[in-house]
Amino acid sequence: MYYNSAMKSSRSKTYIAFILDIVIAVVVAAAVVWMVVAGEGDLTAQGAAALKFFTVDSNILAALAALVCAVCHVRVLRGQAQALPLWAQVLKLAATGATTLTFFVVILFLVPVAKAPVVAMYGGSNFVLHLVAPLLAAAAYLLFEQPNRLGAKQLVWCALPTLAYEGYYGVNALTHAQGGQVPLAYDWYHFLQGGAQTAIVIAPLFLLVTFVIAYALNRLAR
């Protein structure tokens, strides 16, 4: 009796995870198209320029990971697989960690420290990319994806999106520094307004935060 109940619960979670993954992919696609076409407000841009934002990149990664997991969930529901493959779990955790980082950067840094207007941070396409999609991704991973507990080697991979973006952001910002100061046009997140030298602290700090987020998600997932 307990076994059958557990199987039904697991199958129900898989159904919900599938639905959430489809919703994530759809709302992110809509929000990205909205930004690319309209590009209104702070921390937005039209066309390919929108890809300069970690917000956009992390959400696109989350949408792709959601689509991959949705396909894997269909295989599980059809009895063609027992669970998400390990590589899909790592991909989903990395993507969820990236959007969670986006969520916390907005509420803990951009709004209170960089004084970004709340309306701009949560208006238009940013409402989805800064709030809705990160929360949906976290809820899906923590409550319904049913991932295995990943080891340290897998968690390290979760820092790759942040590391890649740091490379782009750092090179772009530091090559345009003037007298040790980075113009806001090349430091749109205000991370280096204390001087170009602060990159020495900011870069490893964000990698550490990303790893901590991935660790916490990995430990808390049911």
GUMI-8790 format. One record per residue (C-alpha): residue number from 1; residue in one letter; x, y, z. Coordinates in steps of 0.02 Angstrom, whole numbers. Layout:
N
+------+------+--------+--------+--------+
: resi : resn :     xx :     yy :     zz :
+------+------+--------+--------+--------+
:  NUM :    A :      X :      Y :      Z :
...
+------+------+--------+--------+--------+
end
This chain:
222
+------+------+--------+--------+--------+
: resi : resn :     xx :     yy :     zz :
+------+------+--------+--------+--------+
:    1 :    M :      0 :      0 :      0 :
:    2 :    Y :    139 :    122 :     48 :
:    3 :    Y :    235 :     78 :   -111 :
:    4 :    N :     84 :    114 :   -221 :
:    5 :    S :     53 :    278 :   -131 :
:    6 :    A :    234 :    330 :   -154 :
:    7 :    M :    226 :    285 :   -339 :
:    8 :    K :     68 :    389 :   -363 :
:    9 :    S :    147 :    536 :   -271 :
:   10 :    S :    303 :    526 :   -377 :
:   11 :    R :    201 :    517 :   -537 :
:   12 :    S :     96 :    667 :   -484 :
:   13 :    K :    253 :    767 :   -450 :
:   14 :    T :    319 :    721 :   -621 :
:   15 :    Y :    158 :    784 :   -702 :
:   16 :    I :    169 :    948 :   -607 :
:   17 :    A :    354 :    967 :   -648 :
:   18 :    F :    314 :    940 :   -832 :
:   19 :    I :    178 :   1075 :   -827 :
:   20 :    L :    289 :   1198 :   -734 :
:   21 :    D :    433 :   1169 :   -855 :
:   22 :    I :    320 :   1208 :  -1003 :
:   23 :    V :    254 :   1364 :   -915 :
:   24 :    I :    432 :   1422 :   -878 :
:   25 :    A :    484 :   1400 :  -1060 :
:   26 :    V :    331 :   1493 :  -1124 :
:   27 :    V :    336 :   1642 :  -1004 :
:   28 :    V :    524 :   1665 :  -1027 :
:   29 :    A :    508 :   1657 :  -1216 :
:   30 :    A :    369 :   1787 :  -1210 :
:   31 :    A :    467 :   1902 :  -1093 :
:   32 :    V :    627 :   1892 :  -1195 :
:   33 :    V :    534 :   1929 :  -1357 :
:   34 :    W :    447 :   2074 :  -1267 :
:   35 :    M :    615 :   2147 :  -1216 :
:   36 :    V :    698 :   2118 :  -1385 :
:   37 :    V :    555 :   2204 :  -1475 :
:   38 :    A :    513 :   2344 :  -1352 :
:   39 :    G :    671 :   2365 :  -1246 :
:   40 :    E :    587 :   2488 :  -1130 :
:   41 :    G :    647 :   2537 :   -955 :
:   42 :    D :    807 :   2513 :   -855 :
:   43 :    L :    916 :   2360 :   -884 :
:   44 :    T :    829 :   2320 :  -1048 :
:   45 :    A :    886 :   2331 :  -1227 :
:   46 :    Q :    816 :   2299 :  -1399 :
:   47 :    G :    877 :   2167 :  -1518 :
:   48 :    A :   1033 :   2064 :  -1486 :
:   49 :    A :   1093 :   2193 :  -1359 :
:   50 :    A :    973 :   2115 :  -1234 :
:   51 :    L :   1092 :   1967 :  -1223 :
:   52 :    K :   1218 :   2074 :  -1130 :
:   53 :    F :   1113 :   2055 :   -973 :
:   54 :    F :   1140 :   1905 :   -859 :
:   55 :    T :    954 :   1917 :   -822 :
:   56 :    V :    912 :   1874 :  -1002 :
:   57 :    D :   1049 :   1743 :  -1020 :
:   58 :    S :   1005 :   1653 :   -858 :
:   59 :    N :    820 :   1650 :   -902 :
:   60 :    I :    854 :   1583 :  -1077 :
:   61 :    L :    960 :   1446 :   -998 :
:   62 :    A :    817 :   1410 :   -877 :
:   63 :    A :    693 :   1398 :  -1022 :
:   64 :    L :    806 :   1279 :  -1119 :
:   65 :    A :    835 :   1173 :   -964 :
:   66 :    A :    647 :   1170 :   -932 :
:   67 :    L :    614 :   1108 :  -1110 :
:   68 :    V :    746 :    973 :  -1092 :
:   69 :    C :    672 :    916 :   -926 :
:   70 :    A :    496 :    921 :   -997 :
:   71 :    V :    548 :    796 :  -1131 :
:   72 :    C :    632 :    689 :   -998 :
:   73 :    H :    474 :    694 :   -892 :
:   74 :    V :    372 :    631 :  -1038 :
:   75 :    R :    490 :    483 :  -1053 :
:   76 :    V :    468 :    448 :   -867 :
:   77 :    L :    279 :    459 :   -877 :
:   78 :    R :    278 :    340 :  -1025 :
:   79 :    G :    386 :    215 :   -931 :
:   80 :    Q :    534 :    239 :  -1048 :
:   81 :    A :    647 :    303 :   -907 :
:   82 :    Q :    651 :    294 :   -718 :
:   83 :    A :    705 :    472 :   -683 :
:   84 :    L :    791 :    624 :   -754 :
:   85 :    P :    965 :    581 :   -820 :
:   86 :    L :   1108 :    650 :   -718 :
:   87 :    W :   1162 :    774 :   -850 :
:   88 :    A :    985 :    846 :   -858 :
:   89 :    Q :    982 :    864 :   -669 :
:   90 :    V :   1147 :    959 :   -672 :
:   91 :    L :   1084 :   1069 :   -813 :
:   92 :    K :    922 :   1107 :   -720 :
:   93 :    L :   1014 :   1146 :   -558 :
:   94 :    A :   1138 :   1260 :   -649 :
:   95 :    A :    996 :   1353 :   -734 :
:   96 :    T :    892 :   1366 :   -575 :
:   97 :    G :   1045 :   1427 :   -481 :
:   98 :    A :   1076 :   1560 :   -613 :
:   99 :    T :    899 :   1629 :   -607 :
:  100 :    T :    902 :   1622 :   -416 :
:  101 :    L :   1061 :   1726 :   -422 :
:  102 :    T :    971 :   1849 :   -534 :
:  103 :    F :    826 :   1857 :   -410 :
:  104 :    F :    940 :   1894 :   -261 :
:  105 :    V :   1050 :   2019 :   -352 :
:  106 :    V :    896 :   2123 :   -391 :
:  107 :    I :    821 :   2123 :   -216 :
:  108 :    L :    985 :   2131 :   -118 :
:  109 :    F :   1094 :   2242 :   -227 :
:  110 :    L :   1015 :   2330 :   -375 :
:  111 :    V :    866 :   2401 :   -280 :
:  112 :    P :    940 :   2442 :   -107 :
:  113 :    V :   1123 :   2478 :   -155 :
:  114 :    A :   1125 :   2534 :   -337 :
:  115 :    K :    959 :   2625 :   -307 :
:  116 :    A :    877 :   2550 :   -461 :
:  117 :    P :    692 :   2598 :   -467 :
:  118 :    V :    581 :   2458 :   -404 :
:  119 :    V :    455 :   2494 :   -542 :
:  120 :    A :    590 :   2471 :   -674 :
:  121 :    M :    659 :   2313 :   -594 :
:  122 :    Y :    488 :   2230 :   -590 :
:  123 :    G :    400 :   2317 :   -734 :
:  124 :    G :    372 :   2254 :   -910 :
:  125 :    S :    476 :   2104 :   -962 :
:  126 :    N :    579 :   2119 :   -802 :
:  127 :    F :    428 :   2066 :   -700 :
:  128 :    V :    444 :   1893 :   -777 :
:  129 :    L :    634 :   1886 :   -790 :
:  130 :    H :    673 :   1957 :   -617 :
:  131 :    L :    530 :   1880 :   -518 :
:  132 :    V :    407 :   1759 :   -598 :
:  133 :    A :    526 :   1644 :   -692 :
:  134 :    P :    655 :   1630 :   -551 :
:  135 :    L :    520 :   1586 :   -425 :
:  136 :    L :    440 :   1459 :   -543 :
:  137 :    A :    609 :   1380 :   -579 :
:  138 :    A :    650 :   1367 :   -394 :
:  139 :    A :    479 :   1295 :   -352 :
:  140 :    A :    492 :   1166 :   -491 :
:  141 :    Y :    665 :   1110 :   -437 :
:  142 :    L :    636 :   1110 :   -250 :
:  143 :    L :    463 :   1031 :   -246 :
:  144 :    F :    430 :    931 :   -404 :
:  145 :    E :    583 :    884 :   -508 :
:  146 :    Q :    635 :    749 :   -384 :
:  147 :    P :    822 :    762 :   -422 :
:  148 :    N :    952 :    650 :   -344 :
:  149 :    R :   1070 :    726 :   -216 :
:  150 :    L :   1216 :    787 :   -321 :
:  151 :    G :   1398 :    780 :   -267 :
:  152 :    A :   1527 :    918 :   -260 :
:  153 :    K :   1592 :    880 :   -434 :
:  154 :    Q :   1420 :    907 :   -509 :
:  155 :    L :   1392 :   1065 :   -407 :
:  156 :    V :   1551 :   1143 :   -476 :
:  157 :    W :   1473 :   1137 :   -650 :
:  158 :    C :   1332 :   1246 :   -586 :
:  159 :    A :   1453 :   1393 :   -571 :
:  160 :    L :   1492 :   1385 :   -757 :
:  161 :    P :   1355 :   1508 :   -813 :
:  162 :    T :   1417 :   1637 :   -687 :
:  163 :    L :   1599 :   1608 :   -734 :
:  164 :    A :   1561 :   1628 :   -919 :
:  165 :    Y :   1465 :   1789 :   -890 :
:  166 :    E :   1601 :   1857 :   -777 :
:  167 :    G :   1724 :   1832 :   -919 :
:  168 :    Y :   1616 :   1931 :  -1039 :
:  169 :    Y :   1567 :   2067 :   -914 :
:  170 :    G :   1742 :   2087 :   -846 :
:  171 :    V :   1830 :   2101 :  -1013 :
:  172 :    N :   1698 :   2220 :  -1080 :
:  173 :    A :   1704 :   2331 :   -925 :
:  174 :    L :   1890 :   2332 :   -891 :
:  175 :    T :   1941 :   2366 :  -1070 :
:  176 :    H :   1836 :   2525 :  -1063 :
:  177 :    A :   1898 :   2583 :   -893 :
:  178 :    Q :   1964 :   2760 :   -886 :
:  179 :    G :   2081 :   2806 :   -746 :
:  180 :    G :   2026 :   2653 :   -648 :
:  181 :    Q :   1842 :   2696 :   -665 :
:  182 :    V :   1719 :   2601 :   -773 :
:  183 :    P :   1584 :   2704 :   -862 :
:  184 :    L :   1406 :   2649 :   -822 :
:  185 :    A :   1381 :   2612 :  -1006 :
:  186 :    Y :   1498 :   2464 :   -981 :
:  187 :    D :   1455 :   2427 :   -799 :
:  188 :    W :   1266 :   2421 :   -812 :
:  189 :    Y :   1250 :   2320 :   -652 :
:  190 :    H :   1353 :   2446 :   -551 :
:  191 :    F :   1466 :   2307 :   -488 :
:  192 :    L :   1628 :   2401 :   -523 :
:  193 :    Q :   1580 :   2578 :   -476 :
:  194 :    G :   1700 :   2567 :   -329 :
:  195 :    G :   1841 :   2558 :   -455 :
:  196 :    A :   1903 :   2431 :   -582 :
:  197 :    Q :   2009 :   2349 :   -447 :
:  198 :    T :   1853 :   2288 :   -357 :
:  199 :    A :   1837 :   2154 :   -491 :
:  200 :    I :   1967 :   2057 :   -391 :
:  201 :    V :   1839 :   2040 :   -251 :
:  202 :    I :   1676 :   2040 :   -349 :
:  203 :    A :   1720 :   1899 :   -469 :
:  204 :    P :   1763 :   1764 :   -339 :
:  205 :    L :   1622 :   1825 :   -226 :
:  206 :    F :   1491 :   1792 :   -359 :
:  207 :    L :   1564 :   1621 :   -396 :
:  208 :    L :   1555 :   1579 :   -211 :
:  209 :    V :   1375 :   1642 :   -199 :
:  210 :    T :   1328 :   1540 :   -352 :
:  211 :    F :   1402 :   1383 :   -275 :
:  212 :    V :   1313 :   1416 :   -110 :
:  213 :    I :   1147 :   1438 :   -200 :
:  214 :    A :   1173 :   1275 :   -297 :
:  215 :    Y :   1221 :   1186 :   -136 :
:  216 :    A :   1067 :   1251 :    -46 :
:  217 :    L :    949 :   1204 :   -189 :
:  218 :    N :   1030 :   1032 :   -198 :
:  219 :    R :   1008 :   1002 :    -12 :
:  220 :    L :    831 :   1070 :      1 :
:  221 :    A :    757 :    984 :   -152 :
:  222 :    R :    627 :    855 :   -103 :
+------+------+--------+--------+--------+
end
